[in-house]
C-alpha cells in the first residue's frame, strides 16, 4: 500500500489500473488506425483530394465554358 507522500512524489511504480489504462489507450489507437484504413474512409479522403485539386486548377485556369474567348 502506498503512503500519501509516495503518491504525491510519484516515486512508486504504476499500479495495475494505470497500466491497464495505458494498454487500453494503445488498443484504442490501434482500432482508430484500423478504422482509418477502411474503404469508405479512404474513398472519402480520395474523392475530397481529387475535387479539391480540380477546384484549385479551375481557379487558376478557368474553363472556357464560363469565360469564352470571344
N, C-alpha and C positions, 0 to 999 in steps of 0.2 A: 504494500500500500504506500502511496506517495504522500509525503508531507506537503503542506501548503507552500513551504519555501521551495521545494523541488518543482512543484507545478509552476510557480511564478518564474523561476530561473530557467526552466526548460532543460535542466541537466539530465533528466531521466530519459530513457528511450521511449519510443512511441508505444502507446497502448494498442491493443489489438483492434479496437474500433477505429482508430485513426489509420492503421494500416489497411483495414477493410475499406475505409472511405477512399484511400488512395487507389486501391485495386479497382474499386467501383468506378472511380473517375477515369481510370485508364480504359476500362471496358466501355464506358460511355463514349470516350473518344474513338475507340475502335468501331463502335456501332455508328457513330456520326460519319466517320470516314467511309464506312461501308455504304451508308445511305447516300453519300455524295457520289458514289460511283454507280448508282443505279441508272438505268437507261432513261427514264423520264427526266431526271435531274440533268444528265448530260445533254439530252435533247434540248431542254430549255436554255441551257448555257450556250450551246452551239447556235441555236436559232437567234438568240439575243446578240451574240457576237457578229453573226452574219448580217443581221438587219442593221446593227449599229455601224458596221463597216460600209454597208450600202448607203446609209443616210449620210455619213461623212463624205463619201465620194460624191454623192449627188449635191451636197452643199458646196463643194469646191468646183465641181464640173457638172452644172445643171443639165437636165435632159432638154433636148430640142423641142419636145412636146410643150414644155412650159415657156421656153424662151426661143421662139423660132428665129431663124437667121434673117428673114426678110421683114 
